[in-house]
């Protein structure tokens, strides 16, 4: 039942994104005129952090409509998984990471062309199921005995950020002196990406989870409650993007990066609850 529910949600989101992409393409003049030659063609493969799924799916549709001969393949996973796939020979044109650490990792192996560019930022939130079985009303409740907390593994960017945020909250007046340790003791599962955390919380398999604000998409917003982390104690996640060394389709890769950094791309990312790096 859970699997069928997730598939139905994915189908609904995909259909909505395709309709939105078509409308955005026409509004921004990205649909080619009849008979116009495509600017680029062939296959384009983008490896991107799981938190970018909705935004990059939409931007991929826009680029395909701008270039009818182009076929996009998106590989969404934890940044650490994507970096390891590229290191092991996975064929990608573009890599978009949820932190600088994994971009630096593959760049250090000589697998990045040029200088990576920051294209968006993100912040963390705490999510709980709509029914709130764990009675989580404030951040302090994450350290209460018996609470089932789900976060990402430490190798995952969001997992690192979550631990940093908990450590910051540890020193805030009104929080237990060993708040971070108690909260981490309540972790019942460490996931490979943020989408898995959202799914577990949404299905009631955890009392709370820590994810990016951008992960609270329209498809899941009605099934979750969100507890904000004050900016003073939050972590600002920086996302870099770059062309992969030996990219099979570098021209298309550059076009996708340019689209992400363009006003259109920044507006799409902003609409998905990311923080644009340039004014859209």
Secondary structure, DSSP 4 states (H G I P E B T S, - for coil): -HHHHHHHHHHHHHHHHHHHHHHHHHHTT-SPPTTPPPS--EEEEEEEEGGGHHHHHHHHHHHHHH-TTEEEEEEEE-HHHHHHHHHTT---SEEE-SSHHHHHHHHHTT-EEEEEEEEEEE-EEEEEETT-TT---SGGGGGSTT--EEEE-TTSHHHHHHHHHHHHHTTSTTS-TTHHHHHHHTEEEEESSHHHHHHHHHTTSSSEEEEEGGGS-HHHHTTEEEEEPPTTTS--EEEEEEEETT-TTHHHHHHHHHHHHSHHHHHHHHHTT-EESS--
